[in-house]
Amino acid sequence: MSIKYLFDTFLALFLLAFLGWLILLCLILASVDTLSFGLFPQKRIGQYGKPFNIFKIRTINDKTGRISKFGMFLRKSKIDELPQLVNILFGQMSFVGPRPDIPGYYDKLEGEEKKILELKPGLTSEASLKYYNEESILKNKDEPLHYNDTVIFPDKVKMNLEYYYKQSFNEDLRIIFKTISIFFRK
């Protein structure tokens, strides 16, 4: 067992015990807000290119297709991502690693970039910190998908490949502390 695995497991258990009430409360509020079950799985690409279901708190009303004000709060605060602590306990994710993407991106990598798939996806990374407000960036672009595919995604791949080569427990701690400091500045 690696130190990263033990760290991930114990920190996820601690945070679930400490924040479980908040997750449950947000799940209930999201269920009322979206008129559907507040927790939803979403298919993502995991380690070695294997698909898995990531857990999130629902922010979109299925009937209207719109993000509610409460849903926007959950997304901006990243509280909608807290159920991924369960993904960490299941061993599907780590605290630090490339954010798991939808099919059609990481599973299509070739050459050296494919090394990223050797990493467990993470709750946070340098790339996710740089693109913390990715939704807002894309909303302001004329062709958001094209901008994502030609600018943002290649930059994330570059940053995640850099992490692949310099990954260590100390690097993970640095990224976790940077994530915490950014979260409390917002």
C-alpha positions in Angstrom: 0.0 0.0 0.0 1.3 3.4 -0.9 1.4 6.4 1.3 -0.9 8.2 -1.3 -3.5 5.5 -1.0 -3.4 5.6 2.8 -3.5 9.4 2.8 -6.5 9.4 0.4 -8.4 6.8 2.4 -8.0 8.4 5.8 -8.6 12.0 4.6 -11.7 10.9 2.7 -13.1 9.1 5.7 -12.3 12.1 7.9 -13.9 14.6 5.5 -17.0 12.4 5.0 -17.4 12.2 8.8 -16.9 15.9 9.2 -18.8 17.1 6.1 -21.4 14.3 5.8 -24.1 16.5 7.2 -23.4 19.2 4.6 -23.4 16.7 1.8 -26.7 15.2 3.0 -28.3 18.6 3.5 -27.2 19.7 0.0 -28.5 16.4 -1.5 -31.9 17.1 0.1 -32.0 20.7 -1.0 -30.9 19.7 -4.5 -33.6 17.1 -4.7 -36.2 19.7 -3.9 -34.6 22.3 -6.1 -34.3 20.1 -9.2 -37.4 18.0 -8.6 -35.4 14.8 -8.9 -33.0 12.8 -6.8 -30.2 15.2 -5.7 -27.3 12.8 -6.4 -26.4 11.8 -9.9 -23.7 9.6 -11.4 -21.9 10.9 -14.5 -19.7 8.7 -16.7 -16.0 9.8 -16.7 -12.7 8.3 -17.9 -10.6 6.9 -15.0 -7.2 5.3 -14.5 -6.0 3.3 -17.5 -8.8 4.7 -19.6 -11.5 2.7 -17.8 -14.9 4.4 -17.5 -16.4 4.9 -14.1 -19.3 6.9 -12.6 -18.4 10.0 -10.7 -20.8 11.2 -8.1 -22.1 14.8 -8.1 -24.9 16.8 -6.5 -27.5 17.6 -9.1 -27.5 21.3 -10.1 -29.7 21.2 -13.2 -33.5 20.9 -13.2 -34.3 18.0 -15.6 -37.6 19.6 -16.7 -36.2 23.1 -17.5 -32.7 22.1 -18.4 -31.5 25.1 -16.5 -29.1 25.6 -13.6 -30.9 27.0 -10.6 -29.6 29.7 -8.3 -28.9 27.0 -5.7 -27.2 24.9 -8.3 -25.0 27.8 -9.4 -24.0 28.3 -5.7 -23.1 24.6 -5.5 -21.0 24.8 -8.7 -19.2 28.0 -7.8 -18.4 26.7 -4.3 -17.5 23.3 -5.7 -19.8 21.7 -3.0 -21.4 19.7 -5.9 -18.1 17.8 -6.1 -18.1 16.6 -2.4 -19.8 13.3 -3.1 -16.6 12.4 -5.0 -15.1 11.7 -1.6 -17.0 8.4 -2.0 -15.2 7.8 -5.4 -11.9 8.3 -3.5 -13.0 5.7 -0.9 -13.9 3.3 -3.7 -10.3 3.7 -5.1 -11.6 5.2 -8.3 -10.1 8.6 -7.6 -7.4 10.3 -5.5 -7.3 13.8 -3.9 -4.7 14.9 -6.4 -4.6 13.9 -10.1 -6.0 15.0 -13.4 -9.7 15.8 -13.2 -11.7 12.9 -14.7 -13.1 14.0 -18.1 -16.1 12.8 -20.1 -15.5 10.2 -22.8 -13.9 11.5 -25.9 -11.0 13.4 -24.4 -8.5 11.5 -22.1 -9.4 8.2 -23.7 -8.4 9.6 -27.1 -4.9 10.6 -26.0 -1.9 9.2 -27.9 1.8 8.9 -27.5 3.5 10.3 -24.4 0.3 12.1 -23.4 -1.3 8.7 -22.8 0.9 8.4 -19.7 -1.7 10.7 -18.0 -4.1 7.7 -18.0 -1.7 5.8 -15.6 -2.7 8.3 -12.9 -5.8 8.1 -10.8 -8.1 11.0 -11.5 -8.2 13.5 -8.8 -10.4 15.9 -6.9 -7.9 18.7 -7.6 -4.9 19.4 -9.8 -2.9 22.4 -11.1 -5.0 22.3 -14.2 -8.3 22.4 -12.3 -7.0 25.3 -10.2 -6.0 27.2 -13.3 -9.4 26.6 -14.9 -11.4 26.9 -11.7 -13.9 29.1 -13.6 -13.9 27.1 -16.8 -17.7 27.4 -17.2 -17.4 31.2 -17.2 -14.5 31.2 -19.6 -16.3 29.1 -22.1 -19.6 31.0 -21.7 -17.8 34.1 -23.0 -16.5 32.4 -26.2 -18.2 32.4 -29.6 -17.3 28.8 -30.1 -16.9 27.3 -26.6 -16.4 23.7 -27.7 -13.8 24.7 -30.2 -12.0 26.9 -27.6 -12.1 24.0 -25.1 -10.8 21.5 -27.7 -8.0 23.7 -29.1 -6.9 25.8 -26.0 -8.1 24.6 -22.6 -7.9 20.8 -23.1 -4.4 20.8 -24.6 -3.2 23.1 -21.8 -4.7 20.7 -19.2 -3.0 17.8 -20.9 0.3 19.6 -20.8 -0.1 20.5 -17.1 -1.2 16.9 -16.2 1.7 15.5 -18.0 4.0 17.8 -16.0 2.4 16.4 -12.8 2.9 12.9 -14.1 6.7 13.5 -14.2 7.0 15.3 -10.9 4.3 13.5 -8.8 5.2 12.9 -5.2 3.6 13.1 -1.8 5.1 16.5 -1.2 3.8 17.7 -4.6 0.3 16.4 -3.7 0.4 18.3 -0.3 1.5 21.5 -2.1 -1.5 21.2 -4.5 -3.9 20.4 -1.7 -2.7 23.4 0.3 -2.9 25.6 -2.8 -6.5 24.3 -3.4 -7.5 25.1 0.2 -6.0 28.6 0.0 -7.8 29.4 -3.2 -11.1 28.0 -1.8 -10.9 30.3 1.2 -10.0 33.4 -0.9 -13.2 33.1 -2.9 
